[in-house]
């Protein structure tokens, strides 16, 4: 999970993200970002996530914990 924050920042088209940041507060948070996160989790961590699971993760930390719980 070393590159997690920088990868999420890239997907959300920002310089940096904080774990406490709300996902829906980012301008780039849309269905394409969700698909990008699905692809990222699959390629980086071999974790399959659904769009609903991602959308239910309110924060960057919540998403990280979801991924970790599935690893």
C-alpha positions in Angstrom: 0.0 0.0 0.0 3.0 2.2 -0.4 1.8 4.1 -3.5 -1.8 4.1 -2.5 -2.2 7.8 -1.7 -0.2 9.0 -4.8 -2.2 6.6 -7.1 -5.5 7.8 -5.7 -4.3 11.4 -6.1 -3.5 10.6 -9.8 -7.0 9.1 -10.3 -8.6 12.1 -8.7 -6.4 14.5 -10.7 -5.0 16.3 -7.6 -1.5 16.8 -6.3 -2.1 15.0 -2.9 -4.9 13.5 -0.9 -5.4 13.1 2.8 -6.8 9.9 4.3 -9.6 11.9 5.8 -10.7 13.5 2.5 -14.3 12.8 1.4 -14.2 11.1 -2.0 -17.2 13.0 -3.4 -15.5 16.3 -2.5 -13.1 15.9 -5.5 -14.1 17.6 -8.8 -12.9 14.5 -10.7 -15.1 12.1 -8.6 -17.3 10.5 -11.2 -18.1 7.1 -12.7 -14.7 7.2 -14.6 -12.9 7.7 -11.3 -14.8 4.7 -9.9 -13.8 2.6 -12.9 -10.2 3.7 -12.6 -10.2 2.7 -8.9 -11.6 -0.7 -9.8 -8.9 -1.2 -12.4 -6.2 0.1 -10.0 -7.2 -2.2 -7.2 -7.3 -5.2 -9.6 -3.9 -4.5 -11.1 -2.0 -3.4 -7.9 -3.6 -5.5 -5.2 -5.5 -8.3 -7.1 -8.6 -7.1 -5.3 -12.0 -7.0 -7.0 -14.2 -4.1 -5.9 -17.7 -3.2 -7.1 -18.8 0.3 -7.9 -21.3 0.1 -4.9 -18.5 -0.9 -2.5 -16.4 2.1 -3.7 -19.3 4.5 -3.5 -20.1 3.3 0.0 -16.6 4.2 1.1 -17.1 7.8 2.1 -13.4 8.7 2.5 -10.0 7.9 1.1 -9.3 6.0 4.4 -12.5 4.1 4.0 -11.5 3.0 0.6 -8.1 2.0 1.8 -9.6 -0.1 4.6 -12.0 -1.8 2.1 -9.0 -2.8 -0.1 -7.0 -4.0 2.9 -10.0 -6.1 4.2 -10.2 -7.9 0.8 -6.4 -8.6 0.5 
